[in-house]
Amino acid sequence: MKNETIKILLRRIFASLLVLFLLITFLFFLLRISPGEPYQKFVSPELSPKLASLVKNSFDLNGPLIDQYKSFVINLCRGNFGISYTYRIPVTEVIARYLPFTIIFSLLSFIIQIASAFLLSLLSVKKINGKLDKTISKAGLVVYALPSFVIGVSLVYIFSGLLNLFPSSGLSSFDSDSFSLVQKLADYSNHMVLPLITLSLGGIAVFYKYLRDNLIDVYNKPFVENLRMHGFSEKEITRKHVIPNAVSPLIAVAGVELGLLFGGALITEVIFALPGMGRLTVNAILSRDYPLVTGCTFVAGLLVIITNLIADLIKAKLDKRLLRGILN
């Protein structure tokens, strides 16, 4: 069984790396064949043709496309993404500035999503197809159907524009340097309310749907009725038997969601001007900063792979029969 587990996990790792390789390859060729050149903003009309040519050559974009691709793959294997055209420092240093915020922001949103979905689904299944169940289900469907930018802009308009309750953008106030530690924490929290709601609502709707359906399915299993016949309380049945069985199928979905959050909450970070990987990626694409786009994409893909592998390991730990279905 141990050898089989290792074999399946190695196949899973290989498949994930293949997906990442194809993603990076697609991105490389897409950026290279798109119109415009990144060096153009560094070339002034006042420069001599010789100096302008030297600037262009410094970007390593004059050689054949296949040579550029080979050089790109070699550097990628070495963990060298190059120097950011915009920031003029190594890409790894730029990503190191923005990644911590995205990780913290994503973890907070993920916790909110899971906790809220659990609470709402448990409330719904107390009386299936009751008024509360129908209301929450319909609200979840509406939230899931709405694009995140619509939710974000609407929240800004209502709570920042009309009610003036929360800041509309940024991570802190302009005069936050003069605040005490407690005031700074309160200021950060105040700025994070709307972004966290925007980022979390869609995930809450997804997790709620999965949990509600799984809970209903488990409640209808014969063993639950058998437990009731033996005198177990509903609270004990739910806590010890129903929830553990309902959570297992949700782990894979949670792994994907967390990986996407780590990769950068792009729309939310752009709307609220937050210093995260999503906004950094958008700015890199708009400025045609090839090394930075590559670095951001690689890190995002790697985080998705890691979170999915962790989810697979947790699934296998909970039920060894799931090992054979990891690649399905």
C-alpha positions as CSV (number, residue, x, y, z in Angstrom):
1,M,0.0,0.0,0.0
2,K,2.9,2.3,0.8
3,N,4.5,1.8,-2.6
4,E,1.2,2.3,-4.3
5,T,0.6,5.6,-2.4
6,I,4.1,6.9,-3.5
7,K,3.5,5.9,-7.1
8,I,0.1,7.6,-7.3
9,L,1.4,10.8,-5.6
10,L,4.4,10.9,-8.0
11,R,2.1,10.6,-10.9
12,R,0.0,13.5,-9.4
13,I,3.1,15.6,-9.0
14,F,4.2,14.9,-12.6
15,A,0.8,15.8,-13.9
16,S,0.8,19.1,-12.0
17,L,4.2,20.0,-13.2
18,L,3.2,19.3,-16.7
19,V,0.2,21.6,-16.4
20,L,2.5,24.4,-15.0
21,F,5.0,23.8,-17.8
22,L,2.2,24.1,-20.4
23,L,0.9,27.3,-18.7
24,I,4.3,29.0,-18.7
25,T,5.0,27.9,-22.3
26,F,1.6,29.3,-23.5
27,L,2.3,32.6,-21.6
28,F,5.8,32.9,-23.0
29,F,4.7,32.6,-26.6
30,L,1.6,34.7,-26.1
31,L,3.6,37.6,-24.7
32,R,6.2,37.4,-27.4
33,I,3.7,37.4,-30.3
34,S,1.6,40.2,-28.8
35,P,2.1,43.7,-30.4
36,G,4.6,46.2,-29.1
37,E,8.0,45.7,-27.4
38,P,8.8,46.3,-23.7
39,Y,12.0,48.2,-24.5
40,Q,10.2,51.0,-26.4
41,K,9.4,53.0,-23.2
42,F,13.1,53.0,-22.4
43,V,14.2,54.3,-25.8
44,S,14.0,58.1,-26.3
45,P,14.0,59.8,-29.7
46,E,17.1,61.7,-28.5
47,L,19.1,58.5,-28.2
48,S,21.5,57.7,-31.0
49,P,20.7,54.6,-33.1
50,K,23.7,52.8,-31.7
51,L,22.6,53.5,-28.1
52,A,19.0,52.6,-28.9
53,S,20.2,49.3,-30.3
54,L,22.2,48.6,-27.2
55,V,19.1,49.2,-25.1
56,K,17.1,46.8,-27.2
57,N,19.8,44.1,-27.1
58,S,19.8,44.4,-23.2
59,F,16.3,42.9,-23.2
60,D,17.5,39.8,-25.0
61,L,14.6,39.9,-27.5
62,N,16.6,40.0,-30.8
63,G,17.4,36.4,-31.1
64,P,15.2,33.7,-32.6
65,L,12.1,32.8,-30.6
66,I,13.2,29.3,-30.0
67,D,16.5,30.5,-28.5
68,Q,14.6,33.0,-26.3
69,Y,12.4,30.1,-25.1
70,K,15.4,27.8,-24.4
71,S,17.1,30.6,-22.4
72,F,13.8,31.2,-20.6
73,V,13.4,27.5,-19.5
74,I,17.0,27.3,-18.3
75,N,16.7,30.4,-16.2
76,L,13.4,29.2,-14.9
77,C,14.9,25.9,-13.8
78,R,17.6,27.9,-11.9
79,G,14.9,30.0,-10.2
80,N,16.2,33.1,-12.1
81,F,13.3,35.1,-13.4
82,G,15.5,38.0,-14.4
83,I,15.4,41.7,-13.6
84,S,12.0,43.5,-13.6
85,Y,11.9,46.1,-16.4
86,T,9.7,48.3,-14.3
87,Y,11.2,48.0,-10.8
88,R,14.8,47.6,-12.0
89,I,15.4,44.9,-9.3
90,P,15.3,41.1,-9.4
91,V,11.8,39.7,-9.9
92,T,12.1,37.5,-6.8
93,E,12.6,40.6,-4.7
94,V,9.5,42.3,-6.2
95,I,7.4,39.2,-5.6
96,A,8.7,39.0,-2.0
97,R,7.3,42.4,-1.3
98,Y,3.7,41.5,-2.5
99,L,3.3,37.8,-1.8
100,P,3.1,38.1,2.1
101,F,0.0,40.3,1.8
102,T,-1.7,38.0,-0.6
103,I,-1.1,35.0,1.6
104,I,-2.5,36.7,4.7
105,F,-5.4,38.2,2.8
106,S,-6.2,34.8,1.2
107,L,-6.0,32.8,4.4
108,L,-8.4,35.3,6.1
109,S,-10.8,35.1,3.3
110,F,-10.5,31.3,3.2
111,I,-11.3,31.0,6.9
112,I,-14.3,33.3,6.5
113,Q,-15.6,31.3,3.6
114,I,-15.3,27.9,5.4
115,A,-16.7,29.2,8.7
116,S,-19.6,31.0,7.1
117,A,-20.5,28.1,4.8
118,F,-20.5,25.7,7.7
119,L,-22.8,27.9,9.7
120,L,-25.2,28.6,6.9
121,S,-25.3,25.0,5.7
122,L,-26.0,23.7,9.3
123,L,-28.8,26.2,9.6
124,S,-30.3,25.2,6.3
125,V,-30.4,21.4,6.9
126,K,-32.2,21.8,10.2
127,K,-35.3,22.2,8.1
128,I,-34.7,21.2,4.5
129,N,-36.8,23.2,2.0
130,G,-38.0,25.5,4.8
131,K,-38.1,29.3,4.4
132,L,-34.6,29.8,5.8
133,D,-33.2,27.0,3.6
134,K,-34.8,28.4,0.4
135,T,-33.8,32.0,1.3
136,I,-30.1,31.1,1.9
137,S,-30.0,28.9,-1.2
138,K,-31.5,31.6,-3.5
139,A,-29.2,34.2,-2.0
140,G,-26.2,32.0,-2.6
141,L,-27.2,31.4,-6.2
142,V,-27.5,35.2,-6.8
143,V,-24.1,35.9,-5.1
144,Y,-22.4,33.1,-7.1
145,A,-23.8,34.5,-10.4
146,L,-22.6,38.0,-9.8
147,P,-19.1,38.9,-11.0
148,S,-16.8,39.8,-8.2
149,F,-16.1,43.3,-9.7
150,V,-19.9,44.0,-9.5
151,I,-19.9,43.0,-5.9
152,G,-16.9,45.1,-5.1
153,V,-18.0,48.2,-6.9
154,S,-21.5,47.9,-5.3
155,L,-20.0,47.6,-1.8
156,V,-17.8,50.7,-2.4
157,Y,-20.7,52.7,-3.7
158,I,-23.0,51.8,-0.8
159,F,-20.7,51.6,2.2
160,S,-18.0,54.1,1.1
161,G,-19.9,56.5,-1.1
162,L,-23.4,56.7,0.4
163,L,-22.9,55.6,4.0
164,N,-19.2,56.6,4.4
165,L,-18.7,53.7,6.8
166,F,-15.6,52.1,5.3
167,P,-12.6,53.3,3.2
168,S,-12.9,52.7,-0.6
169,S,-9.3,51.7,-1.2
170,G,-5.8,51.2,0.2
171,L,-4.5,49.3,3.2
172,S,-4.2,52.2,5.6
173,S,-5.0,55.9,6.0
174,F,-2.7,58.7,4.9
175,D,-1.9,59.7,8.4
176,S,-1.6,56.2,9.8
177,D,2.1,56.8,10.7
178,S,1.0,59.0,13.6
179,F,-1.3,56.3,15.0
180,S,-0.6,54.1,18.0
181,L,-0.3,50.3,17.5
182,V,-4.0,49.7,18.5
183,Q,-5.1,52.5,16.2
184,K,-3.1,51.1,13.3
185,L,-4.6,47.6,13.8
186,A,-8.1,49.2,13.9
187,D,-7.3,51.2,10.8
188,Y,-6.0,48.1,8.9
189,S,-9.1,46.2,9.9
190,N,-11.4,49.0,8.8
191,H,-9.7,49.0,5.4
192,M,-9.9,45.3,5.0
193,V,-13.7,44.9,5.6
194,L,-15.0,45.5,2.1
195,P,-12.1,43.6,0.3
196,L,-12.7,40.6,2.5
197,I,-16.4,40.6,1.9
198,T,-15.9,41.0,-1.9
199,L,-13.3,38.2,-2.0
200,S,-15.3,35.8,0.3
201,L,-18.9,36.0,-0.9
202,G,-18.3,33.9,-4.0
203,G,-16.4,31.2,-2.1
204,I,-19.1,31.1,0.6
205,A,-21.7,30.4,-2.0
206,V,-19.7,27.6,-3.5
207,F,-18.8,26.0,-0.2
208,Y,-22.3,26.4,1.1
209,K,-23.7,24.5,-1.9
210,Y,-21.3,21.6,-1.5
211,L,-21.7,21.4,2.2
212,R,-25.5,21.6,2.2
213,D,-25.8,18.9,-0.5
214,N,-23.2,16.7,1.3
215,L,-24.9,17.1,4.6
216,I,-28.3,16.2,3.2
217,D,-26.8,13.2,1.4
218,V,-25.2,11.9,4.6
219,Y,-28.3,12.5,6.7
220,N,-30.2,10.2,4.3
221,K,-27.8,7.4,4.8
222,P,-29.1,4.3,6.6
223,F,-26.4,4.4,9.3
224,V,-27.8,7.8,10.6
225,E,-31.2,6.3,11.1
226,N,-29.6,3.4,12.9
227,L,-27.8,5.8,15.2
228,R,-31.0,7.5,16.0
229,M,-32.6,4.1,16.8
230,H,-29.8,3.4,19.3
231,G,-30.5,6.6,21.2
232,F,-27.8,9.0,20.0
233,S,-28.7,12.6,20.1
234,E,-29.0,14.7,16.9
235,K,-26.2,17.0,18.1
236,E,-23.9,14.0,18.7
237,I,-24.8,12.4,15.3
238,T,-24.1,15.7,13.5
239,R,-20.9,16.4,15.2
240,K,-19.3,13.0,15.3
241,H,-20.7,11.3,12.2
242,V,-22.5,13.6,9.7
243,I,-20.0,16.4,9.5
244,P,-16.8,14.2,9.1
245,N,-18.5,12.3,6.2
246,A,-19.8,15.5,4.6
247,V,-16.4,17.3,4.7
248,S,-14.3,14.7,2.9
249,P,-15.6,15.4,-0.7
250,L,-15.2,19.2,0.0
251,I,-11.4,19.0,0.5
252,A,-10.5,18.9,-3.2
253,V,-12.7,22.0,-3.8
254,A,-11.1,23.7,-0.9
255,G,-7.6,23.0,-2.2
256,V,-8.4,24.6,-5.6
257,E,-10.0,27.6,-4.0
258,L,-7.1,28.2,-1.6
259,G,-4.6,27.8,-4.5
260,L,-6.5,30.4,-6.6
261,L,-6.6,32.8,-3.7
262,F,-2.9,32.4,-3.1
263,G,-2.3,33.0,-6.8
264,G,-3.7,36.5,-6.4
265,A,-7.2,37.9,-5.8
266,L,-6.8,39.9,-9.0
267,I,-10.1,41.7,-9.3
268,T,-10.4,42.5,-5.6
269,E,-6.9,43.8,-5.3
270,V,-7.3,46.0,-8.3
271,I,-10.7,47.4,-7.2
272,F,-9.4,48.3,-3.7
273,A,-5.8,49.2,-4.7
274,L,-4.3,46.5,-2.5
275,P,-0.6,45.6,-2.6
276,G,-1.0,42.0,-3.6
277,M,0.1,39.5,-6.3
278,G,-3.1,40.0,-8.3
279,R,-2.6,43.7,-8.7
280,L,1.1,43.2,-9.3
281,T,0.4,40.7,-12.1
282,V,-2.1,43.1,-13.8
283,N,0.4,46.0,-13.7
284,A,3.2,43.7,-15.0
285,I,1.0,42.7,-18.0
286,L,0.0,46.3,-18.8
287,S,3.6,47.5,-18.7
288,R,4.8,44.4,-20.7
289,D,7.2,43.5,-17.9
290,Y,8.0,40.0,-19.2
291,P,10.2,38.7,-16.4
292,L,7.7,39.9,-13.7
293,V,4.7,38.4,-15.6
294,T,6.6,35.1,-15.8
295,G,7.6,35.2,-12.1
296,C,4.0,36.0,-11.0
297,T,2.5,33.3,-13.2
298,F,5.0,30.7,-12.0
299,V,4.5,31.5,-8.3
300,A,0.7,31.4,-8.7
301,G,0.8,28.1,-10.6
302,L,3.2,26.6,-8.0
303,L,0.9,27.6,-5.1
304,V,-2.1,26.0,-6.9
305,I,-0.1,22.8,-7.3
306,I,1.1,22.8,-3.7
307,T,-2.4,23.4,-2.2
308,N,-3.9,20.7,-4.4
309,L,-1.2,18.2,-3.4
310,I,-1.9,19.0,0.3
311,A,-5.6,18.5,-0.3
312,D,-4.9,15.1,-1.9
313,L,-2.8,14.0,1.0
314,I,-5.5,15.0,3.5
315,K,-8.1,13.1,1.4
316,A,-5.9,10.0,1.4
317,K,-5.3,10.3,5.1
318,L,-9.1,10.4,5.8
319,D,-9.9,7.6,3.4
320,K,-7.2,5.4,1.9
321,R,-9.8,4.2,-0.7
322,L,-9.5,7.7,-2.3
323,L,-5.9,7.2,-3.3
324,R,-7.0,5.4,-6.5
325,G,-9.2,8.3,-7.4
326,I,-6.8,11.1,-7.0
327,L,-6.1,11.4,-10.7
328,N,-9.7,11.2,-11.7
